[in-house]
Amino acid sequence: MLGHIGESPVDSIATPSALPISASTALTILDEVSREVQSDGWHFNTEYDVTLSPNASNNIVLASDIIEADVDDHSSDIVCRGLTLFNRKDNTSTFTSDIKVTLTRLLAWDSLPEPARRYITLRAARILQGRIVGSRELEALIARDEYTAKARLEEFDSKNADRTIFDNFDTGARIGINRNYSIT
């Protein structure tokens, strides 16, 4: 990222407070972009059919690395409020039974697949360049690489997910196929 704005790389990011301002800004932007990209819910950071149980206070509290929890039961209206699940239909955060959800996790940098790291880095580099340098020419050069990296990430994700058009509920319903739509 620093190379894209003509600055020297840093030896270590272990002590963020000791970094030069441009490196500190780069690290902050990298974290922001990583969270934003992972929030889209890719195959590599999504877990299906996870059972969550209420704690002693009858609340379901999520781990700090959870970006989203989507309840698989389409008849309920349960949402995340902070790190706690909330039942909008009953206007309560009290649960008496287990709930099956699909989770989207915020993965650590080293746990991300290479295509995701490449895309996140290029997107963050473009944003950093815009905030510090502001060159339209540099932005266009980085953007071209960013778009290619995003296409590679989407291709990687599709290959690993082994999706077909029949995995989509709307498509299956429209053509009259009765399939089990839970993903295992």
N, C-alpha and C positions, 0 to 999 in steps of 0.2 A: 504494500500500500504506500509506504513511504517512497519507494522507488518511482512510483507513478507521479509524485509531485517533486521529484528531483532531490530528495533528501536521502541521507545514508541510513541504512537499517540499524536497528539497535541490537545489542548482544543478547539482552534478556528482558522479558516483561514480568519477571518474578516480583519486582518491586515497582508497581505502577506509579507511586508517588515520586520516584527518582527518575522517571522518564522525562525527556524533553516534551514541551507542550504539544508539538505535532504528533509525537508517538503516543502520548496520552490521549489526544483527540482521536487518533486512528484506532486505538484499542476500544474506546467508548463507542465509536461508530461501528466497529466490527461486531461488538456485542449487540448493539441495537439491530443491525441488519440480520445477524444470525437469529435473533428472537423473531423478527418479522418474517423471515423466510420459513423458519420451522413452524410458525403459526399456521401456515397454509396446510399443514398436515400431510406429509409425504408418507409413502409406504414404509420408509426406514424409521420413522419416529412415531408411527401409529400402532397401537395395540388394540386388538378386537376381543370382545367377550371377556372383559375383565370384571370380576365380581368385587364390588366394594361393600364393606360391612359398616354399620354404625358403630361408633365408639361407645364408651360408658355413658356419655351424655346424650346418646341417640343422634349424634351428628355424624355426617360423613365428611371427614377432613381429608383433603387431597395432599399429596406430597408436593414439595416446593418446586419440583421440576415438571409439574403438570401444567400445560398451556391450556388444554381444553378437555372437558369430559362430556361426552355426548351420550345420553341415555338411549339404549337400543329399543326400549319400549316406546313406540310412537303414540301411545295413548296418554302418556304423562308429559308434563311440562316442567322439567327439571333443568336448572341452569347453575353455572358456577358463579358464586359471589365471593370473590377473593379465593381462598383455598377451601371453601365450604360449599357443599351442594345445597341448593335451595329449591323447594317445590313451589313453583308459582301457582299451580292450580289450587293447592291447599294453603298457600301463604305461610309456609313453615320450613324450617331447616331441621326439623325432627323427623327421623326415619326409624321405622320399626322392623324393617327387613332389608335383606341384601338387595343391591341394584346392579344390574349388568350394564356396563358402559364401554364405549370406545374412547381410549385415551390418546391424546397427542402429547408427547413428551418433549421437553427442551433438552436436547442432548448436548453433552460436553463436546468441545471442538474436536478432540481426538476420537470421539465416537461417531462423528459424521463421516459419511462416505466421501471419497475424493471429489466426485462431481459437485457435491453440495458445498464443500469447502472452497472449491475454485469459484463457483458462482457467487457465494457470499463474499469472498475476498474481492472479486472484481466489482461487485455492486458497491461494497463499502469503499473501495478505492475511488470509484467515480464520485461518490458523495463527499469523501474527504477532499478530493481535488476541487470540487465545486465550492466547498466551504473555505479552503485555504488559498487556492490559486485562482480559481474562477476562469480558467481558460476554456473557451468553447471548443477549440481544436483538440485539446487533451481529452475533454469530455467525450467528444465524438469517437476518438480512438479507443478509449476505455469502453465506451458503450457498445461498440462493435464486438469486442471480446466478451463483454458481459452477456449480450444476446446469444452468442454462440454457446457460452457456458450454460445459460439457462436452458437452451434447447438440449444440450447434452444431459443436463440434470433431469429434465422431463423424460428423455428417452431412457435413461438409466432407471428412473423410478417406474416407468411403464413396463420395462423388461422384468424388473424384480417383482412387480405386483401381479404379473401374468393376467392382466385384465382383458376382458372381451366386452363387446357391446351388450352382451346379455347379462353382464353383472350390474347393469344400471337398471334400477327398478322401473323407471319411466319407459325405457326401451322395451323391457320384457313385458310390461303391462300392455303397451301399445300393440305389440305383435302377438299377444295372447299366450305367452309362455309362463307357466306356473312353476317357478323355481324357488328353491330355498335361497334367500338373498343374504343370509348371514355368511360372513367371510371367516374362514378358519385358517 
